[in-house]
Structures are given as C-alpha cells and as structure tokens.
Amino acid sequence: MFRFGLPWLRLSLLVVLLDQASKRLLEGTIAPFQPVPVVPSFNLLLTYNPGISFSFLQLPGAVQRWPLSIFTLIVLVLLVRWMRGVPKERSLLLAGIAMVIGGAAGNLIDRVLRGEITDFIQLYAGSWSFAIFNLADAALNIGVGLILIDTFRQRKTPAVGT
C-alpha cells in the first residue's frame, strides 16, 4: 500500500510560493520600518529578522545563519519522512505537516539567500503590538495547530475492539 503523503507536498509548495511572492511584492512596494495601515489593528510593516519565528533568538550576523539553516533542513527531512508513514485517511495531520514544511521552507529560503527573514504582518491593539511575522510563520503555526487537533482527535478515538 502506497501511503506517502506526496500529494500534500503541493500544499507545501503553495505555501512557499505565496510566502516568497508576498515578501518580494512588499519589498518592491513599501519602505522598510514604515508602517502602512491596512485596517484597524493591522499594518504592513516590512522588517528583517535574523532570528527564528516571531523574532526569537536574534543574534548578530552569521552566528546563527548556517546553524539554523542546517537545523531547518534536518527538520524538513524528518517531517517528509514522518509524512511518508501517515495513512492518507489522516488528512488533517497531513495538511498540518505540509503547512509546517511549507512555512519552514519559505523561511529557510530567506535565511540561506539573505541571512535574515523578511517579515511584514503587524497585528496590534492600541499601543500593544504582536510580533511582526510573515505568511510562512502563519503557515507554521496553523500547521502545528492542525497537528495538535489531529493528535487530540486520535486520543479520543477508542481503539478498535475495545
């Protein structure tokens, strides 16, 4: 039986393409570090992050560029291997893994080519601002959420024959 989730890698590719296209589009149209209001509580704010998601682990220069790139590649290989063993009936899990793969790959492209991640989505309320992020970060978080939902659903499902 062929159980590999290869068709789900199309979702990963879509995430990468949307992420990279949105970053290049905004870099060509708005000035860095100048908020562009879209609707209340949402700005476009072009920034660059040498750290990982949501500006965590921001160290100077190349100190982390290649270690984080190598770590991301290892995680991507492990995720694809995990996906290979997931039955096609577990579409929620496969979608979650695919979104995490796409998000990680989108940010990996930035890290390898530029040494930093392009972020541009700013959510805020009054003077409080959530971390600035991008579509790859959003896909990563949605993917993790889908994986968790699938995990909890599997735990609630009684084993066959009990």
C-alpha positions as CSV (number, residue, x, y, z in Angstrom):
1,M,0.0,0.0,0.0
2,F,1.4,3.4,-1.0
3,R,0.9,5.7,2.0
4,F,3.3,8.5,1.2
5,G,1.7,12.0,1.5
6,L,3.4,13.3,-1.6
7,P,0.2,15.0,-2.9
8,W,0.2,17.0,0.2
9,L,3.6,18.4,-0.7
10,R,1.7,20.5,-3.2
11,L,0.2,22.4,-0.3
12,S,3.8,22.9,1.0
13,L,4.8,24.3,-2.4
14,L,1.8,26.6,-2.5
15,V,2.8,28.0,1.0
16,V,6.4,28.6,-0.2
17,L,5.2,30.3,-3.4
18,L,2.7,32.6,-1.6
19,D,5.2,33.4,1.1
20,Q,8.0,34.3,-1.3
21,A,5.8,36.2,-3.7
22,S,4.3,38.3,-0.8
23,K,7.7,39.1,0.6
24,R,9.1,40.2,-2.8
25,L,6.0,42.2,-3.6
26,L,6.1,44.1,-0.4
27,E,9.8,44.7,-0.6
28,G,9.2,46.3,-4.0
29,T,6.3,48.5,-2.9
30,I,6.8,49.6,0.8
31,A,9.7,51.2,2.7
32,P,11.2,49.1,5.5
33,F,10.3,50.0,9.0
34,Q,7.4,52.4,7.9
35,P,4.0,51.1,9.0
36,V,1.3,51.1,6.3
37,P,-2.1,50.9,7.9
38,V,-4.4,48.4,6.2
39,V,-7.4,48.2,8.6
40,P,-7.6,49.0,12.3
41,S,-5.2,46.7,14.3
42,F,-3.4,45.5,11.1
43,N,-0.4,47.2,9.4
44,L,2.0,46.1,6.8
45,L,5.4,46.7,8.3
46,L,8.5,45.5,6.4
47,T,11.2,44.3,8.8
48,Y,14.0,41.8,8.7
49,N,14.6,39.2,11.4
50,P,17.9,37.3,11.7
51,G,16.3,35.0,14.4
52,I,13.6,32.4,14.2
53,S,9.8,32.8,14.2
54,F,8.4,35.8,16.0
55,S,12.0,37.3,16.4
56,F,13.1,34.7,18.9
57,L,16.9,34.1,19.1
58,Q,18.0,37.2,17.4
59,L,21.8,37.0,17.4
60,P,24.1,39.2,15.3
61,G,25.1,38.3,11.7
62,A,26.1,34.9,10.6
63,V,26.4,33.5,14.1
64,Q,23.1,31.7,13.6
65,R,22.5,31.8,9.9
66,W,24.1,28.5,8.9
67,P,23.4,26.5,12.1
68,L,19.7,27.5,11.9
69,S,19.7,26.7,8.2
70,I,21.2,23.2,8.8
71,F,18.8,22.6,11.7
72,T,15.8,23.6,9.4
73,L,17.0,21.2,6.7
74,I,17.2,18.4,9.2
75,V,13.7,19.1,10.4
76,L,12.4,19.3,6.9
77,V,13.8,15.8,6.1
78,L,12.3,14.4,9.3
79,L,8.9,16.0,8.5
80,V,8.9,14.5,5.0
81,R,9.9,11.1,6.5
82,W,7.1,11.4,9.0
83,M,4.6,12.3,6.2
84,R,5.6,9.2,4.3
85,G,4.2,7.0,7.1
86,V,1.0,8.8,7.7
87,P,-2.1,7.0,6.2
88,K,-3.9,9.0,3.6
89,E,-7.1,9.0,5.8
90,R,-5.4,11.3,8.3
91,S,-5.8,14.3,6.0
92,L,-5.8,16.8,8.9
93,L,-2.4,15.5,10.1
94,L,-1.1,15.5,6.5
95,A,-2.3,19.1,5.9
96,G,-0.7,20.2,9.2
97,I,2.7,18.6,8.3
98,A,2.5,20.0,4.8
99,M,1.9,23.5,6.1
100,V,4.8,23.2,8.6
101,I,7.0,22.0,5.8
102,G,6.0,24.9,3.5
103,G,6.4,27.5,6.3
104,A,9.8,26.2,7.3
105,A,11.0,26.0,3.7
106,G,9.8,29.6,3.0
107,N,11.8,31.0,5.8
108,L,14.7,28.7,5.0
109,I,14.9,30.3,1.5
110,D,15.2,33.8,3.1
111,R,17.8,32.6,5.7
112,V,20.0,31.0,3.1
113,L,19.8,33.7,0.4
114,R,19.7,36.8,2.7
115,G,20.8,35.7,6.2
116,E,17.5,37.0,7.6
117,I,13.8,36.5,7.4
118,T,11.5,39.1,5.8
119,D,8.5,39.9,8.0
120,F,5.7,42.2,7.2
121,I,2.4,41.5,9.1
122,Q,1.9,43.6,12.2
123,L,-1.1,43.0,14.4
124,Y,-1.7,45.4,17.3
125,A,-4.2,46.7,19.8
126,G,-3.7,50.3,21.0
127,S,0.0,50.6,21.9
128,W,0.4,46.8,22.2
129,S,1.9,45.1,19.2
130,F,2.1,41.4,18.5
131,A,5.3,40.1,16.9
132,I,5.8,41.0,13.3
133,F,5.6,37.9,11.1
134,N,5.0,36.6,7.6
135,L,2.9,34.0,5.7
136,A,5.5,31.3,6.4
137,D,5.2,31.9,10.1
138,A,1.4,31.9,9.9
139,A,1.5,28.6,7.9
140,L,3.9,27.1,10.5
141,N,1.5,28.0,13.4
142,I,-1.6,26.8,11.6
143,G,0.1,23.6,10.7
144,V,1.1,23.0,14.3
145,G,-2.5,23.7,15.3
146,L,-3.8,21.1,12.8
147,I,-1.3,18.5,14.0
148,L,-2.4,19.1,17.6
149,I,-6.1,18.9,16.7
150,D,-5.4,15.6,14.9
151,T,-3.4,14.3,17.9
152,F,-6.2,15.1,20.3
153,R,-8.8,13.6,18.0
154,Q,-6.8,10.4,17.7
155,R,-6.5,10.2,21.5
156,K,-10.3,10.4,21.9
157,T,-10.9,7.7,19.3
158,P,-11.3,4.4,21.1
159,A,-9.1,1.6,19.9
160,V,-10.9,-0.9,17.6
161,G,-12.0,-4.0,19.5
162,T,-12.2,-2.3,23.0
